[in-house]
Amino acid sequence: MKIDKRTVDKIAGMPDDRLWKMILALGASKGIDLSSIRVSSAELDKIRTAMTQMTDEDIVRAMEILDACKDK
């Protein structure tokens, strides 16, 4: 999945349940199982805020970090 600023902003605009499903799917695509984690609406709001403040460089770095975690 190609992730860019436009995609991140679109994902951040999703309702809580869809946002969390997208986060779970992204984690799963990188071999990270987040299914046992529970987040509140307030925590999702914080994630959403962080997402909207990301720059293109932040997104590239985040994807590098996820890729590095894939084999662990």
C-alpha positions, 0 to 999 in steps of 0.5 A: 500500500502506498502511503502519502500525505493525502492518504494519511489525511484521508485515513485520519478523517475516518470514523473511529471504528474504520480508523482502527481497522485501517491501523490493524490492517496496516500493522498486519500487512507489516507482520505486526499483530495489534489485535489484542490492543484496545484503544479509547476514542480519546486515544484515537483522537490523539492518533488522528491529531498526530496523523494530520500533523505528519509531513511527507518525511515523517510518513517515509520514516514511519514506513521505514520503521514499520518495514524494519519491524516486519522481520522481528 
